[in-house]
């Protein structure tokens, strides 16, 4: 089943290709934000004295910083390959990246705002859920349900092991 998706259809036209690329960029940014914020949360020590607002702000600013850095890099690379211009197609892809990434940043920042330190664990689980659900959905299209579930379990075990490790060492 691989290699037979709509993105492989040479006759779908420019608009169809742009829609697929925009969807891919939105999903990629959601995953990038999820994995990056999860890595930052796992690497950061848990400050038991931190106020919930400070924790939420840290998550929010980290996510927004990642979005801004990616935006700058994408604009620079777009100009490099488009004779110094940011084309309407590049702008559409940047918009898709924002649509994919910003909700993840907000989703990750809200639990610490509401729950304080315990909210960080909630955010980590939510971010893990985004990655696992996307992984399952992507793999399920190409393999049978059993193999997709095995992939899901493997991915969950690996990511959950990182969460457990972080929790056990207090970082």
KALIN-V447175 format. One record per helix or strand of 2 or more residues. SS is the DSSP state (2 for helix, 1 for strand). FROM is the first residue (numbers start at 1). TO is the last residue. Records with the same first field share a line. If there is no record, write none. Layout:
# KALIN-V447175
SS=FROM-TO  FROM-TO
This chain:
# KALIN-V447175
2=6-8  13-43  52-81  88-115  117-140  145-169
